[in-house]
Amino acid sequence: MRVIFPFKIMPAHNGTRRKLTDGLVLYTNELSHKSYPGEPTINFVETAEKDNDFDVHTGWDFYRIYRDKDPNQQGIYKSLAPGYMKATDVVYKHNFPTGTTYNPILGKHGFTGIFLNINSEYTLSVEVFVSEGHQRTGIKNRGVIQASPLNQASEYGTYDFSKKGTWQTVSILIKPSLLTGTDATSGTGGSSGTSGTSGTTGVIQTSIRYSVYMHPRVNYPYQSSQNNQRENALHGYILYKNLQLEKNKPEHAGSTHRTQFIKGRPGGSPSSVSHSARLASSGLADLSGNNNSLNIKAMNFDSNARPVFSQRGSFGSYQDIGITATKSGSSSSLLLNTSNKKTYDFWVNLDSVDNEYSTLFYSDVTQSGSFTSDEGISKKQQIYIYDGRVYCNFYNTNGLSTSCFTKNSVIFAGRIHNISVVVDTTSAVKKIKIYIDGHIKDVIKVSNIKPPSRVTLRSFNTAANLNLFTKGQTVNYKISSYDEKGESIGSLLKTTLIKNNSSIVNLTWSNVPEALGFYVYRSLNNLSRFDSNSLIANVSNSYFGGRISDSITFSDDNSSIATNGMPKDTNDYDKYSLINDDFHDSSDLKATIGSAPKSPNPWYIAPGGEKSYVGQQTHGTDDDGGKEHTEEAGSRAKGVPKEYAEGKIYKVSVYNKSLDSKDILYNFIQGAEDFDFASQEIMVEGGSYGG
């Protein structure tokens, strides 16, 4: 049954409505103001309660405005402008006079003595509202804020007066720089018994002193005469909300970037009192009450100061969970207190889902505060998107993984999706279930790669050549498969006795669809032994993703020089298990949302020396335990693979229990209330839903 839900955003809930809490270990929601305190920043601008708190306060027509009191008889916020004022907002009002004369510098309020570093970038920004009663009409771009470096020309931020009666964000990009340089001089040499003088001009200037103002009557460069000033400035008022001066991060170079507002230090306070700061150790709060909040030190943020989970930092910018253990977060852990049942629930809108990894969740044991990349001790738990499919790996303490992926592409770029992964290793079948937008999807279970089967040999004569096999030689062969994770064991031994001189040997074997290629090993002895230099060929799989019935062939004319390598008695990685009954859960696990550690070796170096980038492993069986199944591995384009999610991860929930289908549908319906699906059809299969 197909039911279309015309979901709209429900502002009253503000991303916080959630009734299903039993077993909830982590719940973080960047749509909720209770969950997210904002991007780390420092506000270099002070907060003034009255005129005397400003360094510059020319005039008496400048007032502080509040949402629930009116000490200056200027009106409360809601009587002056549209929108909502938070308790943390700082709003000032400038009244324009109604007379015919005034001093044009009246109403200029701001702060001086702010030292900004040369070769850094800063954003001065404020929200501005001009009342409709202001006399300026049909005029765009009049200055309302000012940034003035010492002994240099000022810069101005402008308001569009043709749109009076609206809030507009006004910003100035500040790039402190020296207009002229001063050569340093050296000191003089000392004479006998006296010391030399020091150079007095050798100090390198590293910062410039700035002043910033809210200046609604600024005359340069917008008015040219006193009469124009009087005509354009009389009557009405201007509101300034949340004046903020902050240092840009490198990723915002060349553009203004306004974060969520934080109050500056109290006006008039000594320089020893630091400016207010939102520390990087503050986080994306865990609304489940379990104190597993995300550390946001390494995160990126969008133009709305919302977190963006993407690649940053030395280890792929993993964001540690659990800042309550330590301020840095790297010593804390996400402990579920269960080793066989859990549920992960995501709301996402990804920009890209094809040919690259998009990690939603990653956890693993760590070394020195960072994730380990050593497969020998890996206990990772990972959920990611590749080629539109959802993949997941859940390792146990012994390094064996219960892994699967959706049979079909189920995630589409630019679309809001709810993804739920339910794990129950105590179940005999369907240990992992994957739900997309409220309903279950078919999955493929991943198993270890196998060596080729049905290997056949056939020798025959050809034209005489010094390299060809000669009569009486015993030739032994083993063939292995490999994928991006490693190499399989060798195939069953195949031996042939050369009966004629000038012979070659043709080898044929059945395809292993998930193999990227095959290694051919050869020895020449009657004992069927292989030494350490037995590898003669790396045969790429031209039928990758095809059928088992496809045949791979290789012709051996004895011209290949055997190189380092011998057939393996065990797989490189016997790690996939279809019968795992637990997964690793311990305080040594660290966790991340949105990215995984960078691959230590994204290039696969085959024993034969060929270098190629390998695609994703996608082999296994249907989850009903039936026939073998193979999916395409996607792009093998050379380059370092992306392992982070581009786009938005809005909400993440982790439970220490396996939710049933009714719980999943309930979460989907409740969670969808935060989104506007007017342009999307949300299909729920299997029946209607209750409220």
C-alpha positions in Angstrom: 0.0 0.0 0.0 1.3 3.5 -0.9 0.4 6.3 1.4 1.6 9.9 0.7 2.2 12.1 3.7 2.3 15.8 2.9 4.6 16.6 5.9 5.3 20.2 6.8 7.7 21.6 9.4 6.1 22.0 12.8 7.9 25.0 14.4 6.2 24.4 17.7 8.2 21.3 18.2 11.4 22.9 17.0 13.0 19.5 16.5 12.5 18.3 20.0 9.4 16.1 19.9 10.2 12.5 20.7 8.2 10.1 22.7 10.0 6.8 22.1 12.8 7.0 24.8 13.0 3.4 26.1 16.6 2.2 25.5 17.7 5.5 24.0 21.5 5.9 24.6 22.3 8.8 22.3 19.9 11.4 20.7 21.4 14.4 19.1 19.3 16.8 16.9 20.9 19.8 15.3 17.4 21.2 14.5 16.8 21.7 18.2 18.0 24.8 20.0 18.2 22.6 23.1 20.6 20.3 21.4 23.0 22.8 19.8 24.6 25.8 21.5 26.2 27.1 18.3 29.5 27.3 16.5 32.7 27.9 18.5 33.7 31.6 18.2 34.8 34.7 20.2 32.8 37.9 20.0 35.3 40.8 20.1 32.5 43.3 20.6 31.3 44.1 24.1 27.7 44.2 25.3 26.5 47.5 26.6 23.6 48.0 28.9 23.6 51.8 28.7 25.3 54.6 26.7 28.3 54.9 29.1 29.2 51.3 28.4 30.2 52.2 24.8 33.6 53.6 24.1 32.0 56.0 21.7 28.4 57.2 22.5 27.6 60.4 20.8 24.0 61.4 21.4 21.2 60.4 23.7 18.9 58.7 21.2 20.4 55.2 21.5 18.6 52.7 23.8 18.7 49.1 24.8 15.5 47.2 23.9 14.2 44.1 25.8 11.5 41.5 25.1 9.7 41.7 28.5 10.5 45.2 30.0 10.6 48.8 28.8 12.9 50.8 31.2 13.4 53.7 28.7 9.8 54.0 27.4 10.9 53.0 23.9 8.6 50.0 23.5 9.3 46.3 24.0 10.7 44.2 21.1 7.4 42.8 19.8 5.9 46.3 19.5 8.8 47.5 17.3 9.7 44.7 14.9 8.5 41.3 13.6 10.1 38.1 14.7 11.0 36.6 18.0 13.6 37.8 20.4 15.5 35.3 22.5 16.6 35.9 26.0 20.2 35.9 24.8 19.7 38.5 22.1 21.1 42.1 22.4 19.0 44.8 20.7 19.6 48.5 20.4 17.3 51.2 19.1 18.3 54.4 17.5 15.6 57.1 17.3 15.8 59.8 14.6 14.9 63.3 15.5 11.9 65.1 14.2 13.4 68.6 14.1 15.0 70.3 11.1 18.5 70.5 12.5 20.8 68.1 14.2 24.5 67.1 14.5 25.2 64.4 11.9 27.5 62.4 14.3 24.7 62.0 16.9 23.8 58.3 17.5 27.2 56.9 16.6 27.9 54.1 19.2 30.6 51.6 19.2 33.9 50.3 20.6 37.6 51.2 20.0 40.9 49.6 20.7 40.2 46.2 19.1 43.4 44.7 17.8 43.0 42.5 14.8 45.8 40.3 13.4 47.3 41.2 10.0 46.7 38.5 7.3 43.7 37.2 9.2 40.1 37.7 8.2 37.2 38.9 10.4 33.4 39.4 10.0 31.6 42.3 11.6 27.9 41.6 11.3 24.6 42.7 12.8 20.9 42.3 12.0 19.3 45.6 11.1 15.6 46.7 11.0 14.5 50.1 9.7 11.0 51.2 10.5 8.7 52.0 7.7 8.3 55.5 9.1 11.8 56.4 8.1 11.9 59.1 5.4 14.4 57.4 3.1 12.4 55.7 0.3 13.4 53.7 -2.8 17.1 54.1 -1.9 19.3 51.0 -1.7 22.6 50.5 0.1 22.9 53.2 2.8 25.6 52.7 5.4 24.5 51.6 8.9 27.7 50.1 10.4 31.3 51.1 10.2 34.7 49.5 10.7 37.6 51.9 11.0 41.3 50.8 11.1 43.7 53.2 12.7 45.1 55.7 10.1 43.2 53.9 7.2 40.0 54.4 5.4 36.8 53.1 6.9 34.6 50.3 5.5 30.8 50.3 5.7 28.0 47.8 5.8 24.8 48.8 4.0 21.1 48.4 4.4 18.6 48.3 1.5 16.2 51.1 2.3 13.9 50.1 -0.5 12.9 47.2 1.7 12.2 49.0 4.9 10.2 47.1 7.5 12.4 43.9 7.1 15.3 42.5 9.1 18.5 42.4 7.0 21.8 40.9 8.0 24.5 43.5 7.4 28.1 42.4 7.3 31.6 43.7 6.6 34.6 41.4 5.7 37.6 42.8 7.4 41.1 42.0 6.1 43.7 43.9 8.3 46.8 44.8 6.3 49.6 47.4 6.3 49.3 50.1 3.7 53.0 50.9 3.9 55.9 49.1 5.5 58.7 50.4 7.7 62.3 49.1 7.3 63.8 47.8 10.5 67.2 49.3 11.6 69.9 47.6 13.4 71.5 48.8 16.6 74.9 50.4 16.8 78.0 48.6 17.9 79.3 49.0 21.5 82.5 50.8 22.2 85.1 49.8 24.7 83.4 49.7 28.1 80.0 50.7 26.8 77.1 48.8 25.4 75.7 49.4 21.9 72.3 50.9 21.2 69.4 48.8 20.1 67.4 49.3 16.9 64.2 51.2 17.6 62.3 50.6 14.4 62.8 46.9 14.2 59.5 45.8 15.8 57.4 43.9 13.4 53.8 45.0 13.4 51.4 42.0 13.6 48.1 43.7 14.3 46.0 46.8 13.6 43.8 48.7 16.0 40.2 48.9 14.8 37.1 50.7 15.9 33.6 49.5 15.1 30.4 51.5 15.2 26.6 51.3 14.8 26.4 54.5 12.8 23.0 55.1 11.2 23.9 58.6 10.1 27.2 57.9 8.5 27.8 60.5 5.7 30.7 59.0 3.8 30.4 58.0 1.0 26.6 58.1 0.7 25.5 61.7 1.3 27.2 64.8 -0.1 25.6 67.6 1.7 24.0 68.6 5.1 20.7 69.0 3.4 20.7 65.5 2.0 21.6 64.2 5.5 18.7 66.0 7.1 16.2 64.9 4.4 17.2 61.2 4.4 17.7 60.7 8.1 14.8 62.3 9.9 12.0 60.4 11.5 11.6 56.7 12.3 14.0 54.4 14.1 16.6 51.7 13.4 17.0 48.5 15.5 20.4 46.7 15.7 20.3 43.1 16.9 23.3 41.0 18.0 26.4 43.0 16.9 29.2 40.6 16.5 32.9 40.7 15.5 34.5 37.3 15.0 37.5 35.7 13.3 36.8 33.7 10.2 37.9 30.1 10.0 40.1 29.2 6.9 37.2 27.4 5.2 35.3 30.7 5.1 38.2 32.7 3.5 37.1 35.5 1.3 33.5 35.7 2.5 31.6 37.0 5.5 30.6 34.2 7.9 28.2 35.0 10.8 27.9 32.4 13.6 25.1 32.3 16.2 25.4 35.3 18.5 27.1 35.3 21.9 27.4 38.3 24.2 30.7 40.0 24.5 32.4 40.9 27.8 30.6 43.6 29.9 31.1 47.1 28.5 33.8 49.1 30.2 35.4 46.1 31.8 39.2 46.0 32.0 41.2 44.3 29.2 42.1 41.5 31.6 38.5 40.3 31.4 38.4 38.1 28.3 35.8 38.5 25.6 32.9 36.0 25.8 33.6 32.8 23.8 31.8 29.7 22.8 34.4 27.1 23.4 35.1 24.3 21.0 34.6 21.9 23.8 31.0 22.8 24.0 29.0 20.4 21.9 26.0 19.0 20.1 24.1 18.0 23.2 22.8 14.5 23.9 19.0 15.0 24.5 18.7 11.4 25.8 20.1 12.6 29.1 23.1 10.2 28.9 25.7 12.9 28.5 27.2 11.6 25.2 27.4 15.0 23.6 29.5 15.5 20.5 32.7 17.5 20.8 32.6 20.2 18.0 36.2 21.2 18.0 37.0 19.9 14.5 33.6 20.4 12.9 32.7 22.6 9.9 29.7 24.9 9.9 27.4 26.1 7.2 26.3 29.7 6.5 23.6 29.3 9.2 26.2 28.2 11.8 24.8 24.6 11.7 27.3 21.7 11.9 28.5 20.1 8.8 30.0 16.6 9.2 32.8 16.3 6.6 36.5 15.6 6.2 38.7 17.7 8.5 41.7 17.0 10.7 44.5 14.4 10.8 42.2 11.4 11.1 39.3 12.3 8.8 37.9 14.7 11.4 36.2 12.2 13.7 34.0 14.0 16.2 34.3 12.3 19.6 31.3 11.4 21.6 31.2 12.0 25.3 32.6 15.5 26.2 31.5 15.0 29.7 34.4 12.7 30.4 37.0 15.3 29.4 36.7 18.7 27.8 38.6 17.5 24.7 36.4 14.5 24.3 39.1 12.2 23.0 39.3 10.2 26.3 35.6 9.5 26.5 33.5 6.7 24.9 30.1 5.6 23.8 29.1 2.6 25.9 25.8 0.9 24.9 25.8 -1.7 27.7 24.7 -4.4 25.3 26.7 -6.7 23.1 24.0 -8.2 21.0 21.1 -5.8 20.4 21.1 -2.2 19.2 19.4 0.3 16.8 20.8 3.2 14.9 18.4 5.8 13.5 19.4 8.7 11.2 17.7 11.6 9.4 19.9 12.7 6.5 19.9 14.7 3.2 23.1 13.8 1.4 24.5 15.7 -1.6 26.3 12.7 -3.0 25.6 9.0 -2.7 27.4 7.5 -5.7 30.9 6.0 -6.1 32.2 7.3 -2.8 31.8 6.4 0.9 29.5 8.5 2.9 29.9 7.5 6.5 27.0 8.1 8.9 28.4 6.4 12.0 31.9 5.0 12.9 33.3 3.7 16.1 36.4 1.7 16.9 39.1 1.2 19.5 41.7 3.9 19.6 45.4 4.4 20.1 46.7 7.7 21.6 43.3 9.3 21.3 42.8 8.5 17.6 41.2 5.7 15.7 43.4 2.8 14.8 43.7 1.6 11.3 45.2 -1.7 12.2 42.8 -4.4 11.1 44.4 -6.8 13.5 42.8 -5.1 16.5 39.9 -3.3 14.9 36.6 -3.6 16.6 34.8 -1.1 14.4 31.1 -0.5 14.1 30.3 1.3 10.9 27.3 2.4 8.9 27.8 4.1 5.5 26.3 4.8 2.1 27.8 3.7 -1.1 26.3 3.7 -4.6 22.9 4.5 -3.0 23.0 1.4 -0.8 23.3 1.3 3.0 26.2 -0.8 4.3 27.0 -1.8 7.9 29.8 -3.7 9.7 29.6 -4.8 13.3 32.7 -6.4 14.7 32.9 -8.6 17.8 35.8 -8.6 20.3 37.6 -11.3 18.2 37.5 -9.1 15.1 34.8 -11.1 13.3 32.2 -9.0 11.5 28.5 -9.3 11.0 28.0 -7.3 7.8 25.4 -6.6 5.2 24.1 -4.1 2.7 20.8 -3.3 1.0 20.2 -5.3 -2.2 19.1 -2.2 -4.1 20.0 1.5 -4.2 17.7 3.0 -1.6 19.2 6.4 -0.9 19.0 9.3 -3.3 21.0 12.5 -3.4 19.2 15.7 -2.4 16.4 13.9 -0.7 15.5 13.6 3.0 15.7 10.0 4.2 15.1 8.2 7.5 17.6 5.3 7.9 17.2 2.7 10.6 19.7 -0.1 11.2 18.5 -2.8 13.7 21.0 -5.4 15.0 20.0 -8.5 16.9 22.9 -11.1 16.8 20.8 -13.5 18.9 18.5 -14.1 16.0 19.1 -17.2 13.8 18.2 -15.2 10.6 18.0 -11.5 9.8 20.6 -10.5 12.3 20.7 -7.1 10.7 17.6 -5.3 9.4 17.7 -2.1 7.4 14.6 0.2 7.2 14.4 3.2 4.8 11.6 5.8 5.4 9.7 3.5 7.7 9.8 0.2 5.8 12.2 -2.7 5.6 14.5 -3.4 2.7 16.1 -6.6 1.4 19.7 -7.0 2.4 22.7 -9.0 1.4 24.9 -10.7 4.0 28.7 -10.4 3.4 31.0 -13.4 3.6 34.7 -14.0 3.0 35.9 -14.0 -0.6 36.5 -17.5 -2.0 39.2 -18.8 -4.4 38.3 -19.8 -7.9 36.7 -23.2 -8.5 36.7 -25.6 -11.4 40.3 -24.8 -12.5 41.2 -26.8 -15.6 44.6 -27.1 -17.4 45.3 -27.9 -21.0 48.7 -28.1 -22.6 49.5 -28.1 -26.3 52.4 -27.7 -28.8 53.2 -24.5 -30.6 56.1 -23.0 -32.6 59.5 -23.7 -31.1 60.7 -21.1 -28.5 63.4 -21.2 -25.9 61.0 -20.2 -23.1 58.4 -22.8 -23.7 57.8 -25.9 -21.4 59.7 -29.0 -22.3 58.8 -32.7 -22.3 58.8 -34.3 -18.8 58.3 -31.1 -16.7 55.7 -31.2 -13.9 53.9 -27.9 -13.6 51.8 -27.0 -10.5 49.3 -24.2 -10.3 47.2 -22.5 -7.6 45.0 -19.5 -8.1 43.6 -17.0 -5.6 41.0 -14.2 -5.7 41.5 -10.8 -4.2 39.4 -7.7 -3.4 40.1 -4.5 -1.6 40.3 -6.3 1.8 42.9 -8.8 0.8 43.6 -12.2 -0.8 41.8 -15.5 -0.5 43.4 -18.9 0.1 44.8 -20.7 -2.9 42.6 -22.9 -5.0 42.9 -26.6 -5.1 46.2 -27.8 -6.5 46.2 -28.5 -10.2 49.1 -30.3 -11.8 49.9 -31.2 -15.4 52.8 -33.3 -16.9 54.2 -31.8 -20.1 54.2 -34.5 -22.8 55.8 -32.6 -25.7 58.5 -30.0 -26.1 57.6 -26.4 -27.0 54.3 -26.5 -25.0 52.2 -23.9 -23.4 49.6 -24.3 -20.7 46.1 -22.8 -20.9 44.3 -22.2 -17.5 40.6 -21.7 -17.2 38.6 -21.2 -14.0 35.1 -20.1 -13.0 34.6 -16.5 -12.2 34.4 -15.1 -8.6 32.2 -12.2 -9.4 33.2 -10.1 -6.4 36.9 -10.5 -7.1 38.8 -7.5 -8.5 41.4 -9.9 -9.9 43.2 -13.2 -9.5 46.8 -14.2 -8.7 48.3 -17.1 -10.6 51.0 -19.1 -8.7 53.3 -21.7 -10.4 56.0 -24.2 -9.4 58.0 -26.7 -11.4 58.7 -29.8 -9.3 57.4 -33.3 -8.7 56.5 -32.6 -5.0 53.8 -29.9 -5.8 55.6 -27.4 -3.5 55.6 -23.6 -3.9 58.4 -21.4 -2.7 58.3 -17.7 -1.8 58.8 -16.7 -5.4 55.9 -18.4 -7.1 53.7 -15.5 -8.4 53.7 -15.3 -12.2 50.6 -13.2 -13.0 48.0 -10.8 -11.7 44.9 -11.3 -13.9 42.3 -8.5 -13.7 38.7 -9.7 -13.5 37.0 -8.6 -16.8 33.8 -10.2 -15.5 33.7 -8.3 -12.2 30.1 -8.2 -10.9 29.2 -10.8 -13.5 28.2 -14.5 -13.1 29.9 -17.5 -11.6 29.4 -19.3 -15.0 31.7 -16.7 -16.7 35.1 -18.2 -17.4 38.5 -16.6 -16.9 41.4 -17.7 -19.0 45.2 -17.3 -18.8 47.9 -18.7 -21.1 51.2 -19.6 -19.5 54.1 -19.9 -22.0 56.8 -20.0 -19.3 58.0 -16.5 -20.1 56.8 -14.9 -16.9 59.4 -14.3 -14.3 58.2 -15.6 -10.9 58.2 -12.8 -8.3 57.8 -12.6 -4.5 54.6 -14.3 -3.4 53.2 -17.8 -2.7 49.7 -19.2 -2.3 48.1 -18.7 1.1 46.9 -21.5 3.3 44.4 -19.1 5.0 42.6 -15.9 3.9 44.2 -12.6 4.6 41.1 -11.8 6.5 38.8 -14.5 7.7 36.7 -11.9 9.4 33.1 -12.2 8.0 30.9 -14.4 10.0 27.2 -15.3 9.2 26.8 -16.8 12.7 28.2 -14.1 15.0 26.2 -13.9 18.3 27.7 -10.6 19.6 29.5 -7.4 18.8 32.1 -5.4 20.6 30.8 -3.0 23.3 33.3 -1.6 25.7 34.6 1.7 27.2 37.6 1.5 24.7 35.3 2.4 21.8 35.3 6.0 20.5 32.6 7.2 18.1 32.0 9.6 15.3 29.1 10.8 13.3 29.6 11.8 9.7 33.1 10.7 8.9 35.6 7.8 9.3 39.4 7.9 9.7 41.2 8.4 6.5 42.2 5.2 4.8 45.9 4.6 5.5 46.4 3.0 2.1 43.6 3.7 -0.4 45.7 2.3 -3.1 45.9 -1.5 -3.5 49.4 -2.7 -4.4 49.1 -6.1 -6.0 52.0 -8.6 -5.5 52.7 -8.2 -9.1 53.4 -4.6 -8.6 50.4 -3.1 -10.4 48.9 -0.1 -8.5 45.1 0.5 -8.7 42.4 2.0 -6.6 39.9 -0.6 -5.5 36.1 -0.4 -5.2 33.9 -1.5 -2.4 33.5 -5.1 -1.5 29.9 -6.2 -2.2 29.7 -9.9 -2.1 27.5 -12.2 -0.1 24.2 -14.1 0.0 20.6 -13.0 0.3 19.5 -12.7 3.9 17.2 -15.7 3.6 20.4 -17.8 3.5 19.7 -18.8 -0.2 21.6 -18.3 -3.4 24.9 -16.5 -3.8 24.4 -12.8 -4.7 26.8 -10.2 -6.1 26.4 -6.5 -6.5 28.5 -4.1 -8.5 31.4 -2.5 -6.7 31.0 0.9 -8.3 33.7 3.3 -9.4 37.4 2.3 -9.5 38.5 5.8 -10.5 42.0 6.5 -9.2 42.3 8.8 -6.3 41.8 8.9 -2.5 38.3 7.7 -1.6 36.0 10.1 0.2 34.9 8.5 3.5 32.7 11.3 5.0 29.1 12.4 4.4 28.5 15.5 2.3 25.2 17.1 3.0 23.2 17.1 6.3 22.9 14.7 9.1 20.0 16.2 11.0 19.3 13.7 13.8 20.9 10.6 15.2 19.5 8.2 17.7 21.2 5.1 19.1 19.3 2.5 21.2 20.6 -0.4 23.3 17.7 -2.5 22.1 16.5 -3.8 18.7 13.4 -1.8 17.7 10.5 -3.7 16.0 8.8 -2.6 12.8 6.1 -0.6 14.7 8.7 1.3 16.6 10.6 2.2 13.4 7.4 3.4 11.7 6.5 5.4 14.8 9.9 7.1 14.9 9.6 7.8 11.2 6.2 9.5 11.5 7.2 11.5 14.6 10.5 12.5 13.2 9.1 13.6 9.9 7.2 16.4 11.7 10.5 18.4 11.7 10.6 18.5 7.9 8.8 19.9 4.9 8.2 17.1 2.4 6.0 19.2 0.0 8.3 18.3 -2.9 8.7 14.7 -1.9 6.5 11.6 -1.8 7.0 9.5 1.3 5.8 6.0 0.8 4.9 3.6 3.6 4.3 0.1 2.6 2.1 -2.4 4.3 -0.8 -0.4 5.5 -1.9 2.9 7.0 -0.6 4.3 10.3 -2.1 5.4 13.6 -1.6 8.7 15.3 
